[in-house]
Amino acid sequence: MESGARVREYTAGDHIRLDLTITHAIELDLRRVLATFQREEGEHDPGEGKGPDSIELTAPYIRREELKLQPTTTDRTTRSHAVLTGQLPVNTAPGEYRCRRVVARYEVNRQIAFDLEETPDIRFRVIEASVAKPRVTHAQFL
């Protein structure tokens, strides 16, 4: 997320889509991407959570940018784009969830973790769905 951007809010059961731009070595043929979001400590009542403490978003496909010829003396990187998706379980507890881990598959069954040190803060907030309070419209003792 860009600095100063509002934290996106969702309710339990919502579908989430996250667009990522990834910079990586030209030689690395990234395939499937998985991002794990952890619920922040102190954002919830410990007795409240019967739902998951982490949410995973996945991108089964990655679109790689056109490769441009680069001199061998320059940083040999390229960019790829992935749209990660997932659905919040209906029992997801309210609170802020921050991206704590991103991994990608490459080659046949190899996996590589992303460097999150210089990654923008990626987070979302789960809030309770607003529901109109019921009201009594008729009462009669029998």
C-alpha positions as CSV (number, residue, x, y, z in Angstrom):
1,M,0.0,0.0,0.0
2,E,1.1,3.5,-0.6
3,S,2.0,5.6,2.5
4,G,-1.0,7.6,3.6
5,A,-3.4,5.2,1.9
6,R,-6.5,4.1,3.9
7,V,-6.5,0.6,5.2
8,R,-9.0,-1.4,3.1
9,E,-11.9,-2.8,5.1
10,Y,-13.7,-6.2,4.6
11,T,-16.3,-8.2,6.5
12,A,-16.1,-11.9,7.2
13,G,-17.1,-13.9,4.1
14,D,-15.8,-11.2,1.7
15,H,-13.7,-12.0,-1.4
16,I,-10.3,-10.2,-1.4
17,R,-8.2,-9.3,-4.5
18,L,-4.7,-7.9,-4.2
19,D,-2.6,-6.7,-7.2
20,L,1.2,-7.2,-6.7
21,T,4.1,-6.0,-8.8
22,I,7.1,-8.2,-8.1
23,T,10.8,-7.3,-9.0
24,H,13.0,-10.4,-9.4
25,A,16.0,-11.8,-11.1
26,I,15.5,-12.4,-14.8
27,E,16.6,-16.0,-14.4
28,L,13.8,-16.7,-11.8
29,D,10.7,-18.1,-13.5
30,L,8.1,-17.4,-10.8
31,R,4.9,-19.4,-11.0
32,R,2.4,-19.5,-8.1
33,V,2.5,-16.8,-5.4
34,L,1.1,-17.1,-1.8
35,A,0.8,-14.3,0.7
36,T,0.1,-14.9,4.4
37,F,-1.6,-12.2,6.5
38,Q,-1.4,-12.5,10.4
39,R,-3.9,-10.8,12.7
40,E,-2.1,-8.1,14.7
41,E,-1.7,-8.6,18.4
42,G,-3.7,-6.3,20.6
43,E,-6.4,-5.7,18.0
44,H,-8.8,-8.3,19.3
45,D,-10.1,-9.9,22.5
46,P,-8.3,-13.3,22.9
47,G,-11.6,-14.9,23.8
48,E,-13.2,-13.5,20.7
49,G,-11.3,-15.5,18.1
50,K,-12.7,-18.8,17.1
51,G,-11.7,-18.0,13.5
52,P,-8.3,-18.2,11.9
53,D,-5.4,-15.9,13.0
54,S,-4.0,-15.9,9.5
55,I,-5.4,-15.5,6.0
56,E,-3.8,-16.7,2.8
57,L,-4.2,-15.2,-0.6
58,T,-3.0,-17.0,-3.7
59,A,-2.2,-16.1,-7.3
60,P,-2.1,-19.3,-9.5
61,Y,-0.7,-17.3,-12.4
62,I,1.9,-14.6,-12.8
63,R,2.2,-12.3,-15.8
64,R,5.8,-11.4,-16.5
65,E,6.7,-8.2,-18.2
66,E,8.3,-8.2,-21.7
67,L,12.0,-8.9,-21.3
68,K,14.2,-6.0,-22.5
69,L,17.8,-6.6,-23.5
70,Q,20.1,-5.4,-20.7
71,P,23.8,-5.0,-20.7
72,T,25.4,-7.6,-18.5
73,T,26.8,-4.9,-16.2
74,T,23.4,-3.7,-15.1
75,D,21.1,-5.2,-12.4
76,R,19.5,-8.1,-14.3
77,T,16.0,-7.9,-12.9
78,T,12.5,-7.9,-14.4
79,R,9.0,-7.3,-13.1
80,S,6.0,-9.6,-12.9
81,H,2.4,-9.0,-11.9
82,A,0.1,-11.2,-9.9
83,V,-3.4,-10.8,-8.7
84,L,-3.8,-12.7,-5.4
85,T,-7.3,-13.7,-4.3
86,G,-8.9,-15.4,-1.4
87,Q,-12.1,-15.4,0.6
88,L,-12.3,-14.5,4.3
89,P,-13.9,-17.4,6.3
90,V,-17.3,-16.5,7.8
91,N,-15.8,-16.9,11.3
92,T,-12.9,-14.5,10.7
93,A,-12.4,-12.3,13.8
94,P,-12.4,-8.5,13.4
95,G,-9.0,-6.8,13.5
96,E,-6.1,-5.8,11.3
97,Y,-4.2,-8.4,9.3
98,R,-0.7,-7.6,8.1
99,C,1.2,-9.4,5.3
100,R,3.9,-11.4,7.1
101,R,5.1,-13.8,4.4
102,V,5.1,-14.0,0.6
103,V,6.5,-17.1,-1.2
104,A,6.5,-18.2,-4.8
105,R,7.0,-21.5,-6.5
106,Y,9.5,-21.8,-9.4
107,E,11.0,-24.6,-11.5
108,V,9.3,-27.9,-10.6
109,N,8.7,-27.9,-6.8
110,R,11.1,-25.2,-5.5
111,Q,9.9,-22.4,-3.3
112,I,11.4,-19.0,-2.6
113,A,10.5,-16.5,0.2
114,F,10.3,-12.8,-0.8
115,D,12.4,-10.1,0.9
116,L,9.8,-8.1,2.9
117,E,12.3,-5.7,4.4
118,E,11.7,-2.9,1.8
119,T,8.2,-4.0,0.9
120,P,5.4,-1.4,1.5
121,D,3.1,-2.1,4.4
122,I,0.4,-4.4,3.1
123,R,-2.6,-4.8,5.4
124,F,-6.3,-4.9,5.6
125,R,-8.9,-4.7,8.4
126,V,-11.8,-7.0,9.1
127,I,-14.8,-5.3,10.6
128,E,-18.1,-6.6,11.8
129,A,-20.9,-6.3,9.2
130,S,-23.3,-3.5,10.0
131,V,-26.7,-4.9,10.6
132,A,-29.8,-2.8,11.4
133,K,-31.0,-3.6,14.9
134,P,-34.3,-5.4,15.0
135,R,-37.2,-3.6,16.6
136,V,-40.5,-4.7,18.0
137,T,-43.4,-3.7,15.7
138,H,-46.2,-5.5,17.6
139,A,-46.7,-7.0,21.1
140,Q,-49.7,-8.7,22.6
141,F,-50.1,-10.7,25.7
142,L,-52.1,-13.9,25.2
